Amino acid sequence: MNALDNGATPGILSVAPVIPVVVLSDSGSAVPLARALVKGGLAAIEITLRTEAALPAIERIAAEVPDAVVGAGTVTTAEQARDAARAGAAFLVSPGCTERLHGAMAETGLPYLPGVATVSEALAMLERGVTELKFFPASAAGGAGYLKSLASPLPRARFCPTGGITAANAPDYLSLPNVGCVGGSWLTPADAVETGDWERISALAGEAAALRPNG
C-alpha cells in the first residue's frame, strides 16, 4: 500500500497498529529511517512539522520509499497543510482543530486526523462527517479509561491516541473497540536515529507491528 484515498481505502487507522511519530533534524536520515520502519512491518509514518527538515524528509520518503505511507504531523496552520500536500504527504495529522485548519486539511483532498481532546471537540468533527480522529494528548487527557468511556455515546468515532503512548501501555489502548491504532515516538529513539542504528529501529517496528487492535 503506497497511497490512501478518502472512501476508497480503509483509512489511516487501518494501515498499521502503530504509527511512528517521528521528529527529524536531518532530512538525510529520512529514507533509511523509513526503510527500516517498513522492513519491520510499519508502513504508515508520521513526520512531524516541528523542524525545517520535516518537509524535505516527507518529499524524499514519498519519492524514494514507495512502500511507505508518509504523512505530516503537528499540522497547525492552513499553510502547513498545503505545504505538506505539495511535499507528497499521503495524510495529515493535527494536534487540535479550528475551522480554518479543518477547511485547509479537507481542501487538500488527503485523509486527515484532526486532533480532539474532549467530547464536544469529537462531536464537532462527527458533525462534519469526520469519524477518524487523533486523541491528543492521550495520557494527559484521560488515557485509555477516558477513551473507553466514549465508545458507547460516540459509536461512530474511531481514534488514534497519541501522547504518552509507550510499548508498555499501547496494548491497553489497542484493546479498546474505538481505537484503530496508536501513535508513538518510542519506535525511533533519538540516539538510534543519530547513529543510524536502523536494525534497532526495524526490531522495534517489528514488535509494534505484532500488536493487534481490539485483540
Buried (B, 14 or more C-beta within 10 A) or exposed (E): BEEBEEEEEEBBBBBBBBBBBBBBBEBBBBBBBBBBBBBBBBBBBBBBBBBEBBBBBBBBBBEEBEEBBBBBBBBBBBEBBBBBBEBBBBBBBBBEBEEEBBEBBBEBEBBBBBBBBEBEBBBBBBEBEBBBBBBBBBBEBBBBEBBBEBBEEBEEBBBBBBBBBEBEBBBBBBBBEBBBBBBBBBBBBEEBBEEBBBEBBBBBBBBBBEBEBEE
